[in-house]
Amino acid sequence: MSASTFRSAAVAVLLGLTPAVAAAAEEVNVYTSREPALIQPLLEVFTKETGITVNTIFIKDGLAQRVEAEGANSPADILSVVDYGNLIEFVDRGLTQPVKQEELDAAIPASLRDKDGHWFALSMRARVIYASKDRVTETALTYEDLADPKWKGKVCIRSGQHPYNTSLIAAMIAKDGPEAAKAWLEGVKANLARKAGGGDRDVARDILAGICDIGIANSYYVGLMRSGAGGEEQKTWGEAIKVIMPTFKDGAGSHVNVSGIAMAKNAPNRENALKLLDFMVSDEAQKLYAEANYEYPVKAGAPVDPIVADFGALKIDPLPLTEVAAHRKDASLLVDEVGFDN
């Protein structure tokens, strides 16, 4: 059996098809750790426009390990995940191949893609400040301001070890060095209204309850709360806060994390996968993809959901995510060193 025939048979086994059906179809296989419902609407549009069937294989945990174990015979064409750290892990494990497409380079800022084309961001979530509409008069703050003693006993945040926060701390290290990042982390800890923990939506809940006045959280949760997607109780949480788009003290922009995509090293349907990659940065797909989870599109000028647009313009910090990623381990060690979660 040839390698290509083996791959087609492998896809057939995964998707419950006979080898003859799998081999005959115009298809592309997407391995994703994102909930399929978040991307299915735009994949249906892609199929309608191109005739190419998208087979989505949802792998909640261990996606990289799965592809690595499948080796050269993996049926995966596209790898789709949240968090740039996961994308970089694919590259480090040798599970991706470079892609050079003018459409991708033109649509996606250089700081939000691999310089050699091994991965590309498709949507963003900004690390923003939630603030009480009633008790906070400030309309502009920096991340560094959260360590100001004026906020003592007024800050809420989830665990410092959560990837959302280690990423922000890593960016601090990249910009100002480990000592400055440690001092900032100690300052934020001294200002906490409660023990670091819970989730980002809990920050809004606790602001409504008067436990704290401000906190750090992701932008897209506000959309999920205010839209009613999380229920009526969470809607009241979202409506109790205002979103402040912070920058670092250098004023360069807000810290973002991404959902993204990579071409699998042994993609059996490479040409179809390239078509899907190009489609994902079209205006239509960027709008659908970002709206599915109240995220920001990466393509400049692509429409933003009205709830998200209400936060104000997002100015993205231009520090390359690959540079931030290099400091995430150090960020995690800093969290433990200052006892942030204790």
N, C-alpha and C positions, 0 to 999 in steps of 0.2 A: 504493500500500500504506500503510495507516495505521501510526502508530507502534506501537500495541499488537500489530498483526499482525506487524510487522517484528521486534519483540522475541520473539514466540513462535517465529518462524522462526529467529531467531538461537539461541535455546535448542535448537531442534531440531537445528541444525547442530552445536552443541557436544556434544550428547548422543547424536547418531546416530539421532534420531527423525525421522519425517516431520512436517511442520508440522501436519497434522490431528491427530496423536496428541498433540503438544506442547500444542496449543491446548485440547484436550479435558480434559487431566489437571488434577486439583487438585494443585498443586505449589508448591514454593518452591526457589529456586536459591541455594546457599551456595557462595561463593568462599572457599576456606580455604588458609592456608599451614601448617596443622596436618596431621600425617599422618592421612589419613582413618580409619585403624583406631582412632585415639584417640576419635573422636566417633561412629563408625558405630553402635555398639550403642545409644546413646541416641536417635539419629535413627530407628532401626528401631522403637523403642518409640513415638516420636512419631507415626510413620506408622501404626502399629497402632492407636493411640488416636484419631487424627483422620482417617485416610484420606488425608492429604496426603502425597504423595511428595516426598522431599527429594533433589534432584539436587546432588551434591557435586562441585565442580570444584576439584581440587587444583592450586594454583599455588605452587610452592616459593619462587620469587623473583619480585620485580616485580609483586606483586599490585596495589598502588596504581596503578602505571603501566598495567597492563592495563585496569583499570576506567576510568582517565582516558582512555585511547585509545578505548575503546568509546563513551564519551560518553553522550548521552541515550538511546541505543539499547542500553545494556548490559543483559543479562539478569540481572545480579546483584541479588539481593534482600538477602542477608545477607553481611557481610564478617567472617571469623573468623580471628584471628591471635593470636600470642604476643607479649608485650611491649607495655606501654602506649604506648611511643613510636610503634609502628606504628599504634595506634588514633588517636593524636593527629595523626599524619601524614595519615590519611584526612580528618580534620576540616579541617586546614590546606589540603588540596588541594581542598576543597569536594566531597568524594565521599560525604558522609553527609547524613542528614536527622534532625531531632530526633524523639524518641519520648517521649511522656509516658504512662506506664503505672503505675498504683498498685502493681501486683504487683512491678515492677522496682524502684521507689523503696523499697518496703518491705523487699525482700529484700537489696538491695545497699547497703552503707555508702556514704555520700556521698563519702568520700575515694577510692572505687574506681569512680566513674562520672563522666561528664561532667556538669557542672552544668546544661547545657541539654539533656541526653538524647541526645547524639550518639554515645556509646559506653558500654558497660557491661562491667565485669569479670565473669567467670563462674567462674574458679578462681584460686587463688593459689599461688605458691611463695615460701617465706620464705628470706631470705639468712641462713643460720645459721652456727654455729661447729661444725666437726668437731674432736673432741679425742680423744686416745688414752685408751682405757679404763684402761690400765695406768700411764701416766705423768702424767696430769693429774688432780689431786684437785678442782679447782674445779668447781662445779656451776652457777655463775652468772658471766657475763662481759658486759661491754658491748663494742660495736664499738670504742670508744676504747681499751679495754684492750689491743687487739692491737698498739698502738704503745708499750706499756710495755716498757722495756728488759729486764725480767725474762724476756721471750720472745725475746731476741736469739738468732738462729740456730735458732729453733724454729717459724717460721711458713711455711706453704705457701699459695699462691694462684695462680689462673690469671692471664692477662694483665690488667693494669689497664685496658686498652682494651676488654676484652670488655663488652658491654652490661650484663651482670649487675653488673659492678663499677663502671662509670661511673654506673649508677643509684644505687648505694650512696654513691658519692662525691658525686653531685649532691645527695643527701639531706643529707649532711654540710654542704655549702655552704649549702643552704637553711636549715638550723638554726643554724649557727654562723659562717657567712661563709667566704670563700675562703682567708683566711690560716690560720684554724684547720684547715680541711680540708687545706691544703697541709702544715701541720706534722704532721697525723695521717698523711698519706700518706708523708711522709718517715720517720716513725717506724716504720711498717709495713715499708717498704722496708729499713730498717736491721735489722729483725728476721727478714728472709727467710732460710730455710734453703737455698734454691736460687733460681735465676732464676724470676721469675714466668712462668708458662706452663702448657701442658697444659690439661686439663679439670678440672671439679669432682671427678669420680671419682678423678682422679689424686691429689688431696689425700688421700683416704682410703687409696689405695695407698701413698703415701709415708709416711703416719703408721704404717701397719702395718710398713713397712720400717725405721722408726726414723729416717728422714731429717728429719722434723719432728714436733712434738707437737700442734700445732693449725693450723687453717686456716679460711678462709671459703669456703663453698660453698652450693649450693641444697639445700633440704630434700628435694625429690622424688627426687634421685639416690640417697638412702639407701634409699628404697623400692625403686627399680629394682635396687640392689645386693643388699639383704637378701632380696628376694623370689626371687632367682635369675634374674631376667629377663635379666641381663647375663652369665649364666654362673657356674659354680662359683667361678672365681677371684675375680670381683668380689664374690661373696657373702662371701668371707673378708675382703675389704676393708671391706665394710659392717659386718661383725660386730666388727671391730677398733676401731671408733670409737663414741663417744657423741655425741649431738647436744645442744648447748647453745643454748637459745633466747635470743639476745642482745637487748638494747635499746640505744638510744643512751643517753648519760649522763643525758638528761632523764627516762629511765625510761618514756617514752611508749609504746614498743612496738618490735616487730621490723620491719625493712624488708621489704617484699614487692614482687614483680612479679606480673604477671597474664597470663592468657589472657583474651581478651575478644571482643566482638561489636559490630557496628554495623549499622544499617539503611542500605543503599545509597540514594543520593540519588534514583535513578530506578527504584527497585524496582517491577517490573511486577506482582508478586504481594504487594502490601503487607499485605493482610489476613491472608494465610497466614503471612507473615513475622512479623507481630505475635503470632500464635498460637505460633509457634516460640520467639520471645523469651520469652513468658510461660512456656512449657513448660520452658525452660532454667533457670529459677529455682525450679521445683517441687522438692520434697524428693527425689523419685525421680530426676530428671535431675541434680540437684546431686550426689547420691551417685554415680551412674554416671560423670559427667563428671570428678569429682575422683579417683575410684578408677582411672580409665583410665591416669593417669600419676602416681599417688601425690601428687596436689596437695591443697590445702585448698579446700573449697567456700567460696563467698563468703557464702552464706546461713547465718545463725546457727542453730545447732541441727541442721544437716544432718549426717548421719553421716560420720565420717572413717575412712579405712582403718586397721585395727589397727596396722600398722607405723608410720604417721604419728602416730596417737594416742599411741603410746609415747614420742614426743618431749616430750610435755607440752603444755599449753594454748598456743595461739598468741594473743598479744596484738598486734594490728596497730597499727603506728605510724599515727596519724591524719593525718599530713601529707598533703594531697591530692597524688595522683600528677601532676596537671597542674602543680603548683608545683615538684615535683621535676624534671619534664621540662624546665622552663625553665632548669635549670642543667646539663643533660647535656653541652652543648658546652663549657662552662667546665670541667667535670670531665675531659673528654677532653684539654683543653689542659693541665690540671694534671698529668695522668699523664705527658705528654711533658716538661713543665717540670722535674719532679723525676727524670726518667729512670727511672721505676718499672720498666719492662720491660727495661731495659738489663742 
